[in-house]
Amino acid sequence: MRLARKLASTTMRWAVKRYLHLKPTEKSLPFASDETPRLLYIHIPFCLTLCPYCSFHKFRFDEPSARAYFELLHQEMRMVYALGYRFDSIYFGGGTTTILPRELGDTIDLAKSLFAIREVSCESDPAHLGDLDAAYLEGKIDRLSIGIQSFNDETLKQIGRYKKFGSAQEQYAKAELAIGRFPIVNIDMIYNYPDQSEEDLHREIDTILRLRPPQVTFYPLMYAPGIRENLSKRWGELSDDKEAKFYRIIDERLNGIYTQRSGWAWSLRGEGIIDEYVIERSEYVGIGSGAFSFIGNTLYANTFSLPRYAEALSQGRLPITHAVTFPPRAIKQYRMMVELFGLTPAKEPLIIENALLTLFGAYRGKKIIPEGSYLFSVMMREFYNGMDYVRETMRSRLSKEDGLIRDSVES
């Protein structure tokens, strides 16, 4: 299996280097050619403090800029609606999506007034769970994903979350209160920290089984390309062998109590909305600074600069600055990877790729076995590392002023 893992990792690294080259563009989103429901992704790029391992697009919170930003989101959403796009699901990502709860609630209300929204997923951190009890968010969020990452105090201190969010016990209490207030609560966990022992992992799983959230997501620790060297020196090198061993432990401990929904997600009731929205939606539109859209055969990226984001919308155009168009086979490979990561047979399996996966024991008959789900986890990890590189490249020339919106914005 080690050979299969290395081959999967090497193949994905080659693929993302070959295909993920976004270039400056004058393109905008095409008019929607049909009324197929797609997913609407909304990015909120603000955090009170910045975690050292996080590679997502974010700025340190500036309240005037954040309030103006939500008004810009509303403007961009209306422009997307005018292009004929229709959505049945929303996913709010960040940053800290709940950093301004009233504005978040208003954004959900606007989306529901424009589109036939059935599901709203929203990320949150432990510090903002109390805000979600406010009247302007009551009943508006169907799935809340809480970024806990670890219930080990020493780990929380190491990754800079202890002072930011409190002790493991405090975070457990907050998560416990959230369960039951929302239809689905997901707990995000990270495993394979360099100094994490097998006993440490078992204690993390014990805590999850005691808490019993409706969903839990275990992500392998990923060092984004631009911070890999620094984090390797601070925290230690990542071990692929340990990651594979820990993945098996997680799967064995959760199996029978939880149902695995994707390479990283488990559900207590075996159903519900999961984190990796790309599994269930082949196309999506992203709004907000640094958001990506995937329509047809093209990946589009919005500007990562807040002033440029505001400027584009003030001129009546979508804030897309970069794009890449993929060849047909690359699209099929991507969809096959995503579907297998979602633990469902590929709708259009490619002969060579499918033969290799069969050879390396990803399937038993037509059923994906745990060894296979780990292979797909490795592939998705490398894909996300590729997207991290794209984000780092897009952010590399930003200045402090690119995280600020100074002018008042018309809604």
N, C-alpha and C positions, 0 to 999 in steps of 0.2 A: 504493500500500500504506500510505502514511502516513495517509491518510484512514480506511482500514479500521482501522488500529491505534488511531487516536483515537476512532473510533466504538465499538470494542470496549471500550476503557478507560472511556469516558464512560458507556456502557451498564452496565457492571459496577459502577462507582461508584454509579450511581443505584440499581441493584438492591440492593446491600448496605446502602445507607442506608435503603431502603424496608423491607427485610425483616429485617435483623439487629438487632432490638431485643429483647433478652432482658429479661424482667421477673421480679420476685420471684414465687415459686410455692410452693405446698404439694404440687405433683405429685411423684410418684416414677415410676420406671420401671414400665411395665405388665408383667404376667406375659407371658412369651413365648408367642405364639399358635401357634407351630410350632417345628420343630426345625431350621430353616434355619441352617446355620453362619454365624456372624457373626464379625467381628474384635473382639478384646479389646485395647483400648489401655490401657497402664499408664503413668502419669506419675510421674516421679521429680524433684521440684522443688528439687534442691540442686546448687550449684556451689561450688568452692573460691574462684573469683573470677568476677566478672560482666562479660561482654563488653558494650561500650557499644552495639552495634548490635542485640543480641539482644532480641527482643520476647516471648520465651516466658516462661511462668510459672516463676519460680525464686526461691530464697532463698540467701543465703550459708550454706555448709555448717556445721551444728551437729551433731556426731556423736550425742549422746543423742537429739536430735529425729529425726534420720535413722533411727536404729535403731528407735525407737518407731513411726515412720512405716511402715516395712516391715511391722510387725506389724498395723497398721491396714489396710494394703493386703490382707493375707491375710483379715482379717475382712470387708472389703467384697467381696472376690472370692467368698467363701462365700455372702454374701447374694445376690449376682447369680446364683450357681448355683442357689440355692433358688427363684429366680423362674423357672427353667426355661430360661435362656439357655445356648446351646451355642456353642462357638468352635472353629475349626480353626486359627486364626492369632493370634499375639500380636505387638504392636508396643510396645516400650518406648521412650518418648520423655522428654525432659527440657528443662532441667536436664542433669545428668550422670548417666546411668542406671547407670554402672558405679562409682559413687563408693563403694559398699560391696559388693564382689564376692560375698562369702559370702551376704549377704542377698538379692542378686539371684538367685543360684543357688537358694536356698530358695524364692523366689517362683516361679521357673520350674518347680521340682519340684512345688509345690502346684498350679499351673495344669494341669500334665500329669496329675496325679492326679485332677483334677476333670473335665477336658475332653479331647476327642480332638484334641490339638494336633499339627499337622503341621509348622508353620513358626514359628520364633521369630526376630524381627528386633529388633536392639538398636543404639541409637546409642552412640557412644563418642567421646572426644577423644584426641588423641595422648598425653596425659600418663598415661592409664589403660590403655594397651594391654598393658603388662607384667602388670597384675593379671589380665588375661583368660586368662593361661596357667595359672592356679591350678587345682588339681584340682576344686574345687567349681563351675567353669564349663566344664570340659572336655566337649565334645560336646553342649552344651546350646543353643548359639546357631547358627542356620542362616545368618543374614545379619547381618553386622556393618557398620554405616555409620560411617565415620570422618570427623569434621568437620575437614578440613584447611583449607579455604577459599582458601588461596593458597600457592604455592611460591615466592613472591617475598618476600625478607627485608624489604624496605622496606614492602611492603604489610602484612606481619605486624606490623611495628612500629607502623604507622599505626593498625591496628584493635585494638591491645593484646593480640596473641597471641604476640609474639616472646618476651617474658619468661615468659609463662605456659606455653608449650609448646615453646619452643626454636626454633632456626633452621629454615629450609626443608629444609636438608640433613639435620638431625636428624629432622625429621618424616617425610621421605621414607624414611629408614632404618627407622623404626618401622613405617610402613605396609607397607614391603617385607617385613618379618618377619611381619606379620599375614596377608599373602596366602599362602594355602596352609594356614594353621591353621584356617580356617573355610571352609565350603562356598562362601559368597559374601562377598566384601569389596567394599563400595562406598566410593568416595572422594567426599565432598561438596566441591564447589568453588563459589566465588562469582565472578561476572564483572560488568563494568560499574562498577568503582570509578571515581569521578570523575577521578582522575589516571591511570587505566590506559590505556596506549597499545595500539595494534594489535600492536606488537612484543611488548609485555608479555604480551598474550593468547596470541600464538603460542608464546611460551616456556612458558606454563602448559600449553598443549596438548601441546607437545613432551615435557614432563615426564610428563604422564599417559600418553602413548603409549610412553614408555620404561618406566614403572612397570607398565603393562598390568594394572590392577585388573580383576576380573571385571565390575564395574559402576562407572560414574562419573555423578555428578549435577552439572549446572551450573545453579545458581540465579542469577537476576538479583539484584543488590543491591537490597534493599527497605528503605526507611526507614519504620518504623512511624509512624503519625500523631503520637503523643505525643513522639517524639524526632526527627522529620523536620527541624524548624527548627534544632535544636542540631547535628545531624550535617551538615546542609547548610552551616552556618557553619564547622564543623571540617574537613570533608572536601571540600566542594564540592557543587554541584547535580548531580543525576542527569540524564543525557541519554537520552531515549527513542530518538532517532535512532541514537546510538552503541550502545544496547542492541540495536536491531534489526540493525545491521551486525555486531556481535560474535556475535549468535546465528547469523547465516548462516555466519560463519567457523567457529564450533564445529561446526555441522552438517556443513559441507563437509570439515573436517579429520578428523572421526570417522567419517564415512560410508565404508563399505567395510571398515572394521576393526571398528567397533562397530555394533550394531543399535539404532536409537532405539526406546525402549519407551514413553516419554511425552514431554510437552513439554519435560521437563528431564532425563530419565534415558536412559542408553545402556548396553547390555549387550554384553559381549564375545562371549558365546555366544548372544545373542538370546533369552534366557529367564531365569527366576529371579524372586525377590521384588524389588519396587521400593519406593521411599520412599512414594509417594502411595497409601497403602492404600485411600483412598476410591474409587479407580478400580475396584478389583476387588470391593469390598464396599459394597453400597448401604446397609447398616446396620452400626453398630458401637456397642459399649458402652465408655465410658471410666471407669476407676477411678483414684482418687487425687485429691489437691487440684488444682483447676483443670482437671480433665479434662472433655471434652465427650462426650456420647452422642447418637447420631442413630437414633431408632427410629420407624418409621411416618412421620408427618409432623411430628415434633417434635424440636427440638434442646434438649438438657438440659445444664446446666452445674453441676458440683460447686463447692462453696465454695472460694475461693482462700485462706482462712485455715486454717492448720494446727490451732489450738485448736478452731475451730468444726468442722473436719473430724473431729477426735477426739471432740468432744462428740456430734455426730450419731450416730456409730457406737456410742458408749457407750449411747445411748438406743435402739439397735436399728433405726435408720432410715438409709436411704441419704443421703449428704451433698449432695443436689441442692438448690440454692437459687434457680436461675433457669431459665427456659425460654421458648421461642418456638415457636408452631405456624404452619406455612407453608400457604398455599393450594395447591390441586392444581397449578395452572399453574407456580407458583414451584418446586415439587418437580420437575416435568418439565424446567424450564429448568436447574435445578441438575444433574440427572442427565445431561442432554444435554451440558452444559459439561464435566462430569467425564469422560464417555465419550469425547468428542472430544479432550480433553486427553490421554487414554490412547491416542489415535491409532486409535480404532476407530469405525466408523459408529455414530451414535446409534440405540439400539433403538427409541425413539419420537421421531423428529425432528419438531420443531415447524415448521409450514409457513413462517411469517414469518421466524423465525430462520434456518431452513435456506436460504431464498431469499436472504437478505442475505449469508450466508456464501458461497453460490455466486456471487453477484454480485461479491463482493470477492475471488474467486479462491482460496478456501481449499481447493477440491477440483479435481482433474483427473479428470473422470468421477466415479467414486465413491471415488477414492483421495485421501487427505489429502496435500497437497504441503507442502514446507518453509514456504512463506508461510503456509499454514493452521496448521501446528503452532506457528508464532510467534504468530499471533493467539490461539490457545488458551493459550499461555504468558502473554500479556498479561492475558487474562481471569482465569486462575488467580492471577496476581500480585495483581490487584485484589481478588479474593475473599479471599486471605490477608491483604491489608492491612485488609480489613473485619474479619476475625477478630482481627487485632492490636488493632484499636480496641475490640472486645468485651473482650479480655483487659485492655487498659489501663483500661477503665472499671471492670471487676470488681476490679482491683487498686488503684484510685485511693484507696480509703479504708483500705487496710491500714496497720498500724503495724509496727514492728520485732517486737513480740511475736507478730504473726500468723505469723511464720516459725519459731516455737519451739513444741515440745511438751514441757511440763515434767512432766506426770504420767505415772506408769508405766501401761502399757497391757496389758490381758489379751489374749493371742493367741486 
